Amino acid sequence: MLINNLTEEDIIKGILANDRNITAHFYKQLMPEVTRYVQKNSGTAEDAKDLFNDAFIEFFHNIKSGKYTAQNKLKGYF
């Protein structure tokens, strides 16, 4: 998955480096899709935000610990 010419590897490196621009861009790209999914399943925008934040924290821990591999797709986490 490319996010405006960033590879998944670039995004992961940016997140690990606490690059706020990459993290913010990642959020902006995926949050609307997560919100649509949650609302389609009787949730609210606030539920979607909570879910995304929880998933992002888990994702961050997984890439730091090495549990995330290049075989996984970023979008699949969310």
Secondary structure, DSSP 8 states (H G I E B T S, - for coil): --BTTB-HHHHHHHHHTT-HHHHHHHHHHHHHHHHHHHHHTT--HHHHHHHHHHHHHHHHHHHHHT---TTS-HHHH-
